[in-house]
């Protein structure tokens, strides 16, 4: 019965839509349809409730390992092996052994790893954003012989896997005698074709009028770059900064290749080393892991917008 | 005229000034190494002898006969089973989050967490989660069994050759399902013109028909983009997790192509052989990239 009425209404509405060309009228019709649909609010509400519960279940399974990580990092080392724990004790910390977090710093040179990671990641981030922005400005706004061919060269190398270049770069740095120095950790990470490409695409979307006016006023290219291009590009620069920092902070393979003495280790290498030496100290390993991801979590929570925008930007480039 | 010429020279000088820092790095750490790597792939060198010795195609011939290389290629492909699973999950999540329910932003943040915190710390966490005796999975399975009055025991996860790869796939899906792909899908869904749904609704299409006839074709460029990017990433993946969790084992079951390159180059100092493998990897990625470009080149004309 209801179905029959529905289809009648629909038929009528089709007629109306065909008859009317005006968009506003069509909107109105659609509104009627939706209102009619919501005549069965119970079904609709139920659907949304089920969907919400499904999302919630998904979110719990995403967050569960982290919760377990926190509770393990705060557990008494003897306690986690006890067989007679209730299921909720797995999840919620029943003890708060903050000592685990303190102990990590004395068992391995954790402070050294941390400082190395901060220093290396900051240098790479600053260097990459600066050199990429400068090169991107030249590619986007300046005319010079060989520009297009050079840019094509940049584009072409973007698809070359890092595995291809890492071996000769290692040999080159070894030839310079830079292996096991901060230079080896930092320098290869600074120059990025991808960062240049991304910023160039962004600079191209900026309106040219301001620059033209500045040029007529006799502004130098450096001043245009510094006072017009950079301030207008804050979102793109923030996105590149965030992604570069995260990449540098997480990188395991290159530091493994570039350095070999413990006092040069960055956090990922240090953590892997820690695991090798203290294989069974679960509580300490989890406390150390917590401390490694904490800065990333903070960066993420405060810069969430840039992540979303950055991903979309990367997606559009196709 | 003279003035114009001077301006042009000025511009060129300025341009190369801006380019210089990046260009030096580009030459030193990208272009020259690419050529060097190609040269190395036709040579043998252990870093100790005076220099690389040219051996022609012998690295590639050895590679063709290397049973380990075949096995590790298979491992890499097997682990990529995580890609379609996580893409389907990402799409479902994006559709659900696009319904404008309460708390969407919080959900998105939580789903994104595993992607953000990837890396050594998370692999260490999963190593413990998969611990056969005390890990999260097996204790949960046992406790679930207790509730039913049964004695259930979970598998040995990554310590068991049969379970190692599935363990990694589960972990990789967890890591990527709510990450970049979900955000891309969400953006794509929001870009589907409302009119198309209106028209479908007036025609009496149900939810499934609307999805299949409107949403799916409209977001297909995004699907293709995600698929090709994931493939490119997938062929180069698997080093960190294997290094931290299994050391490539048990019995080489979690060693991927990139791990094999690393081992040859930096554990055994077979620089030429490692370079040869990396060029095979490059060729695979090159083919996928060409496919991607040709697809998008065509698509942009229609858009």
Contacts between the chains, C-beta under 8 A, distances in Angstrom:
chain1	res1	chain2	res2	distance
A	6	B	204	8.0
A	7	B	204	7.0
A	10	B	202	6.7
A	10	B	203	8.0
A	10	B	204	5.5
A	13	B	202	6.0
A	14	B	202	6.0
A	14	B	203	7.7
A	17	B	202	6.2
A	26	B	198	7.2
A	29	B	202	7.5
A	30	B	198	5.0
A	30	B	201	7.0
A	30	B	202	7.5
A	33	B	201	6.1
A	33	B	202	7.0
A	48	B	99	7.1
A	48	B	101	6.4
A	51	B	96	5.7
A	51	B	99	6.2
A	51	B	101	6.5
A	52	B	101	5.4
A	52	B	102	7.3
A	52	B	103	8.0
A	54	B	96	6.8
A	55	B	93	7.8
A	55	B	96	5.4
A	55	B	97	7.3
A	55	B	101	7.0
A	55	B	107	5.4
A	58	B	93	6.8
A	58	B	107	7.9
A	58	B	111	7.1
A	58	B	178	7.8
A	59	B	107	5.5
A	59	B	110	4.5
A	59	B	111	6.6
A	61	B	174	7.8
A	62	B	110	5.5
A	62	B	111	5.5
A	62	B	113	6.3
A	62	B	114	6.1
A	62	B	174	7.2
A	62	B	178	6.1
A	63	B	110	5.5
A	63	B	113	6.8
A	64	B	136	7.8
A	65	B	114	7.8
A	65	B	125	6.0
A	65	B	126	7.3
A	65	B	129	6.0
A	65	B	136	7.1
A	65	B	174	7.5
A	66	B	113	6.6
A	66	B	117	7.7
A	68	B	125	7.9
A	68	B	129	7.0
A	68	B	136	5.3
A	69	B	125	5.2
A	72	B	128	7.1
A	80	B	134	6.4
A	81	B	134	6.0
A	87	B	140	7.6
A	87	B	143	4.9
A	90	B	136	6.9
A	90	B	139	6.3
A	90	B	140	7.5
A	130	B	21	7.6
A	131	B	21	4.5
A	131	B	22	4.2
A	131	B	25	6.6
A	132	B	22	6.6
A	134	B	18	4.4
A	134	B	19	7.2
A	134	B	21	6.5
A	134	B	22	6.5
A	135	B	18	6.4
A	135	B	19	5.1
A	135	B	21	7.7
A	135	B	22	3.7
A	135	B	23	7.1
A	137	B	18	5.5
A	138	B	14	7.8
A	138	B	15	4.4
A	138	B	16	7.7
A	138	B	18	4.0
A	138	B	19	4.7
A	139	B	19	7.9
A	142	B	11	5.6
A	142	B	12	8.0
A	142	B	14	6.4
A	142	B	15	4.0
A	142	B	18	7.2
A	143	B	8	7.7
A	143	B	11	6.0
A	143	B	12	7.9
A	143	B	15	7.6
A	144	B	11	6.4
A	144	B	12	4.3
A	144	B	15	3.9
A	144	B	16	6.8
A	145	B	12	6.6
A	147	B	15	7.3
A	150	B	19	7.8
A	150	B	23	7.9
A	153	B	31	7.1
A	154	B	26	7.0
A	157	B	26	7.6
A	157	B	30	5.1
A	157	B	31	6.8
A	157	B	34	6.9
A	159	B	232	7.7
A	159	B	285	6.0
A	159	B	286	6.5
A	159	B	289	4.5
A	160	B	30	7.5
A	160	B	34	6.0
A	160	B	282	6.1
A	160	B	285	8.0
A	161	B	235	7.9
A	161	B	236	5.2
A	161	B	278	6.8
A	161	B	281	5.5
A	161	B	282	5.8
A	161	B	285	5.8
A	162	B	236	7.4
A	163	B	236	6.6
A	163	B	258	5.7
A	163	B	261	5.1
A	163	B	278	4.4
A	163	B	281	5.8
A	164	B	33	7.6
A	164	B	34	6.2
A	164	B	37	5.0
A	164	B	275	7.6
A	164	B	278	4.5
A	164	B	279	6.7
A	164	B	281	7.4
A	164	B	282	5.3
A	165	B	29	6.8
A	165	B	30	6.0
A	165	B	33	4.2
A	165	B	34	6.1
A	165	B	37	6.5
A	166	B	265	7.7
A	167	B	33	7.8
A	167	B	37	6.0
A	167	B	40	6.7
A	167	B	265	5.2
A	167	B	271	5.9
A	167	B	274	5.7
A	167	B	275	5.4
A	167	B	278	6.9
A	168	B	32	7.4
A	168	B	33	3.7
A	168	B	34	7.8
A	168	B	36	3.8
A	168	B	37	5.0
A	168	B	40	6.8
A	168	B	275	7.8
A	169	B	29	5.6
A	169	B	33	5.2
A	170	B	265	7.5
A	170	B	266	7.6
A	171	B	36	7.4
A	171	B	47	7.5
A	171	B	271	7.0
A	172	B	28	7.4
A	172	B	32	7.9
A	172	B	33	7.0
A	172	B	36	7.8
A	174	B	47	7.5
A	187	B	25	7.5
A	187	B	29	7.3
A	188	B	29	4.8
A	190	B	25	6.0
A	191	B	21	8.0
A	191	B	22	5.8
A	191	B	24	7.9
A	191	B	25	2.7
A	191	B	26	5.6
A	191	B	28	7.8
A	191	B	29	5.6
A	191	B	30	7.1
A	193	B	26	6.7
A	193	B	30	6.7
A	196	B	22	6.1
A	220	B	14	8.0
A	221	B	11	7.6
A	221	B	14	4.4
A	221	B	18	7.4
A	222	B	14	7.7
A	225	B	18	7.3
A	246	B	116	7.5
A	249	B	119	7.8
A	250	B	118	6.5
A	250	B	119	3.8
A	250	B	120	7.5
A	252	B	119	7.0
A	252	B	120	5.7
A	252	B	239	7.4
A	252	B	240	5.0
A	252	B	243	6.7
A	252	B	244	7.7
A	253	B	239	5.6
A	253	B	240	7.2
A	253	B	243	8.0
A	253	B	262	6.7
A	256	B	243	7.8
A	256	B	266	7.4
A	257	B	266	5.7
A	267	B	120	7.6
A	268	B	119	6.1
A	268	B	120	4.2
A	268	B	240	7.9
A	271	B	120	4.8
A	271	B	121	6.5
A	271	B	124	6.7
A	272	B	120	5.7
A	272	B	243	6.7
A	272	B	244	5.7
A	275	B	124	5.9
A	275	B	127	7.9
A	275	B	244	7.0
A	282	B	128	5.9
A	282	B	134	7.9
A	285	B	124	5.7
A	285	B	128	7.4
A	286	B	124	7.8
A	286	B	125	7.0
A	286	B	128	7.2
A	288	B	121	7.8
A	289	B	120	7.7
A	289	B	121	3.6
A	289	B	122	7.6
A	289	B	124	5.3
A	289	B	125	6.0
A	290	B	121	7.6
A	292	B	119	7.6
A	292	B	120	7.1
A	292	B	121	4.4
A	293	B	117	4.4
A	293	B	119	7.7
A	293	B	121	5.0
A	293	B	122	7.4
A	296	B	116	6.0
A	296	B	117	6.0
A	297	B	113	7.8
A	297	B	116	7.0
A	297	B	117	6.9
A	300	B	112	7.4
A	300	B	116	4.7
A	301	B	109	7.6
A	304	B	109	6.6
A	304	B	112	8.0
A	307	B	112	7.4
A	307	B	116	8.0
A	307	B	183	7.7
A	308	B	183	5.7
A	311	B	180	5.1
A	311	B	183	4.6
A	311	B	184	6.3
A	311	B	187	8.0
A	312	B	183	7.0
A	312	B	184	7.2
A	312	B	187	5.0
A	314	B	180	7.9
A	315	B	184	4.6
A	315	B	187	6.7
A	315	B	222	7.0
A	315	B	225	6.3
A	318	B	221	7.5
A	318	B	225	6.0
A	318	B	292	7.9
A	318	B	296	4.4
A	318	B	299	7.9
A	318	B	300	7.5
